[in-house]
Amino acid sequence: MENSIFHRIASGDKNAMRDCVKLYGNLVWSIARKHFQDAALAEDIVQEIFTELWRKAGNYRADKATETTFVSLIARRRCIDQIRKNQRRPKFQPLPETNFNGEPSVEAPSVNRLDRENLTHALGTLSNDVRNVLELYFIKGHSHGDIARDTGLPLGTVKTRIRRGLIELRNCLRKMDTPLFQANT
Amino acid sequence: MSDFKHRYEELRAGQVLNDLDDAEFADLEQLCGELEDSSSYDPEIEMIAAALEGELSETYNETAVPDKLSQALMAQVETFTKGGESPVDSNTEGENGSEEERKDTVLMFMDAMRHPFAGWGAAAAILLLAFLLPSTKEVTTANYLAERSVLLEDTSSVVAEFRGLDGFEAARGSVVWNRGEQKGFMTLAGLPSNNPLEAQYQLWIVDPSRDTEPVDGGVFDIPKDGGEAVIPIEAKLRVDQPVLFLVTREKPGGVVVSDQVVKVVLAEV
C-alpha cells in the first residue's frame, strides 16, 4: 500500500494524481465509452471519475484488490449511477460508497485479493460456452448485441450466460484454495 | 438450489451489469421484498465484474484518451493539488457525513419504505436519518446560504437574476453557478407553493458549450410557509458555460424532456 499510487494521492503527493491519470486514463476512458455512446457525456464522466478517485484514494486497500480493479470498480459505479439517473428509474438506491476498509460483513465484499492470475485460473474452470461469452463481453468489450450477432445466440441467452458466468466465477473463486473469498460470517 | 434463489441470483448479477429490463426490475423488487433483502447490490459479483473489466480487458490499451480530454484532466489535477491539500476521505468527513451521503441515505430510506417486508430496514434508516440529517429546515437553509455566500465570493462564479414569466410576474430571485465546483444555488421568492403529489418545479440550464439540449438542474418544491427559498442546483450533467436558467412546472418527479408548457421564471446570464 505504501508505494501505491493511491497511497501517494492520499498523502498529498502532488505528482501522484498526474501519474494516476497517465496510468489509468485509458482504462477509465474505455469503461466510459463502453457505457456511453455520446463522447461528450463520456468525457464528463471521466472527469467525475478522476475526481472520485482523488477523493476516495484513502479507501484503497492493496490486500483487497489491485489498483486496476479499484479504478475499474469506481469507474463502473459512476457510469452505472449516471445511466440510472438518466433513465429516471430510481427503483434501487445509488450504489454505496466504495470502501475497502471495512471488515467483511453482509454489505462488504468478502474478496481478499482479486488479481489477474486468480481470475484467469477461475475463468479456465468454466464451460467453453459460458467462458466464451464472458470473454467477449468483458475482455473484448463487445456489447450484448454484437455478441448475439457474432455467435448466433439469442440476445436473452447472451444476457443470461453473462450473468450465470459471473455467478459461476464467484462460486469458483469461493472454492479456490487461495483465500480469495472469506466466508460471510 | 431452488428456481426462486436461482432467479434471484441471476437478477442480482443483471443489476450489477445494469442490463435488467423493466419486467426484470419488477421481479427483482418483488423477490427482494419476499426475501426481506434490503441490500442494494451484490458486492462480490460487482467486484468480479470490475476485476474482469480492469485486469483482463484488451480494449483499454487500444482506446487512447482523446488529447482534449487528456488536457482537461491534467488541468483538473492542478486544481486538486493547488492548495496542497490531501483529498478528503468520505469515511472521515465528519460525524454528520457528507451531503452526498445524506442524499443517499434519504434514497435508501425511501427505497426501504417501498419494500413491505423490509420494516427493519426502514427502522434502521429512520435511525440513520436522525443522525445524518440536519434536525431543522432552518439549519439546512443556513447551510445552503453559507455555501451560496462562498460561491458568490468566487469571481469565477456566474450570477444572474430571475424574472417571473407569464402568470408568475411576482416571482423573483437569483442564481449562482460555479463551474469549478460544479455547484450552484437558486433563491426564489413569490412563487406559489406546490403540492408535490400534483406538480413540481424543475430547473433547466442551457449551456451551448456542451450541446443544444438543456441540462436537467433538478426538481424542487416551494413550501407553503412563504418567504425566500434557497434551493441547491442538482445538475445531472456537467455545466461549464451556462447562458440561461429556466424553471418550469412539471409532473411529480420531473421530466426528461420538458415541453415547457408552464414556464415560471427565467434568468439570462
Interface residues (C-beta under 8 A of the other chain):
Chain A: I9 A10 S11 G12 K14 M17 R18 V21 G25 N26 L27 W29 S30 I31 R33 K34 A39 A40 L41 E43 D44 V46 Q47 E48 F50 T51 W54 R55 K56 A57 G58 N59 A65 T66 T68 T69 V71 S72 L73 R76 R77 I80 I83 R84 K85 N86 R88 R89 P90 K91 F92 Q93 P94 L95 P96 E97 N99 N101 V106 E107 A108 P109 S110 V111 L114 D115 R116 L119 T120 L123 L134 F138 I139 K140 G141 H144 K159 T160 I162 R163 R164 L166 I167 L169 R170 L173 F181
Chain B: E9 E10 A13 G14 Q15 V16 L17 N18 D19 D22 F25 E29 S39 S40 Y41 P43 E44 I45 E46 M47 I48 A49 A50 A51 L52 E53 G54 E55 L56 S57 E58 T59 Y60 N61 T63 A64 V65 P66 K68 L69 S70 A72 L73 M74 Q76 V77 F80 T81 G84 E85 S86 P87 V88 D89 S90 N91 T92 E101 D104 L107 M108 D111 R210 D211 K236 L237 R238 G253 G254 V256
